[in-house]
Amino acid sequence: MIKIFQSLGEYLLLMRATVSRPEKARMYWIEAMRQCYSIGVGSLPIIAIISLFMGAVTAVQFSYQLRGIGLVPMWWMGSIVRKSMILELAPTLSALLLAGKVGSNIASELGTMRISEQIDAYEIMGVNTRSYLIGPKIIASLLMFPMLVVLSVFLGISGGWLAGILGNFYSTSEYVRGLQDAMKSYDIFIMFIKSVLFAFTISSISCFKGYTVEGGAIEIGMASTQAVVQSSVIVIIVNFLVAFLML
Amino acid sequence: MIEMQNVKKSFGNNEVLRGVSAVFESGKCNLIIGKSGSGKTVTLKCLVGLFEPDEGSIFYHKRDITKMEFDEKKKIRQEFGMLFQGTALFDSLSVESNIRFPLDMFTDMSDSEKADRVNFCLKRVNMTDTNKKFPGELSGGMKKRVGIARAIVNNPKYLFCDEPNSGLDPKTSLVIDQLIQEITAEYNMTTVINTHDMNSVMGIGDKVIFLHEGLKYWEGTNKDILQITEGELFDFIFASDFLKDLRRRATY
């Protein structure tokens, strides 16, 4: 228990140290853009594939159940897929996916830099490594995660449409009617809140795990695993809290 | 000049430095030698401020780094250059970008001025035409030379080298030693080198400090060290029975 509080304290101190005046804003900007490319563009293919099939599976399974009941109009499918994607599937499943891809990447990158003394090299040059190495990664995550989630929503909805048409569950006009039905901007707001919170959770925990690695290759692997596991668990808890408190 | 006064450092119950005092002089290669675990690396990390000593002071021309706040420490570190044991070159950057990094971060030089400075440093370490290569494409000796180029690019007043010859063949080691010695004299830097290598001690040891069990056991020059006939330093220099035998034959 003491160890958990000790880690929490170290994590909070590290996050506080991340916020400081940059030595040269232009260098931080370049690093942030590099991270945006790595996190955003690098995650595009996997997010695209998963989202398309996530929407398709949602459409197929709900259609199967609604057909069985028989009382519910099939144009509801557009609404169901849209709501599922916006409120739950796009932000949460994308976050879990990104915890695996981006989280492990960040933890192992920083861990390797720590072990190979690259972080010490930055320190000795006079660079504040907490803000230079961690800050841009968190900022890039905060910028790119919501964009990836928006993309995920669009592709998920497209996947739902495609599956419905291919399976002959509903027509395009029925699906579009459902999509337009009872659309609430508050749902979009919740989606953005979730994606920003998940982005911070995943990037900050992964940076903490990677930055504080001690040892060698085995410890880097362990830090990477811990980053994925811990950020996934926190994402699920935060997801529940947001739903519980805001819906 | 760097002055260490009674520096102590422990990790848990392990007392690594037990009160080390030493002076490292400007324009000279100051070597710290000692067995593995004698406290060389901890001494070097205390000097550059990566470890905070539990007790004692470290003065850089009368400025005590142990009393400095984080921002002051950042500022004085811009006067440092360091060559790491594993070179610590940034994997994702080319040779040119590695050397250029301190200039990008801390100077307002124009792009052409930076390019000139990078090329000058690369030429100084005999590494021309490697600008676009990545660290993964270089041999151990080449990486060390790029590490030296990066360390000197900002005209540092203090150069620190942690085992500069580790992993290198004897001939390349001599080249690296010679380079460090020339650069030290050229820029009148205070150079502190951690080493196990007796060739380095004899070649460039203007001042040699022998650490043993966390204490300064002996201090002198490379000329003095050959006069040692017994004790821990003798065992360190003439580690094998073969060398001890040679030493005795040379004496008698």
Chai-1 contact restraints between the chains, C-beta under 6 A:
chainA,res_idxA,chainB,res_idxB,connection_type,confidence,min_distance_angstrom,max_distance_angstrom,comment,restraint_id
A,E23,B,M105,contact,1.0,0.0,6.0,A-B,restraint_1
A,K24,B,M105,contact,1.0,0.0,6.0,A-B,restraint_2
A,M27,B,D104,contact,1.0,0.0,6.0,A-B,restraint_3
A,M27,B,M105,contact,1.0,0.0,6.0,A-B,restraint_4
A,S116,B,G86,contact,1.0,0.0,6.0,A-B,restraint_5
A,E117,B,F84,contact,1.0,0.0,6.0,A-B,restraint_6
A,E117,B,G86,contact,1.0,0.0,6.0,A-B,restraint_7
A,E117,B,A88,contact,1.0,0.0,6.0,A-B,restraint_8
A,Q118,B,A88,contact,1.0,0.0,6.0,A-B,restraint_9
A,Q118,B,F90,contact,1.0,0.0,6.0,A-B,restraint_10
A,D120,B,L50,contact,1.0,0.0,6.0,A-B,restraint_11
A,A121,B,A88,contact,1.0,0.0,6.0,A-B,restraint_12
A,I124,B,V48,contact,1.0,0.0,6.0,A-B,restraint_13
A,I124,B,R77,contact,1.0,0.0,6.0,A-B,restraint_14
A,I124,B,F80,contact,1.0,0.0,6.0,A-B,restraint_15
A,I124,B,M82,contact,1.0,0.0,6.0,A-B,restraint_16
A,M125,B,P102,contact,1.0,0.0,6.0,A-B,restraint_17
A,G126,B,K74,contact,1.0,0.0,6.0,A-B,restraint_18
A,G126,B,R77,contact,1.0,0.0,6.0,A-B,restraint_19
A,G126,B,Q78,contact,1.0,0.0,6.0,A-B,restraint_20
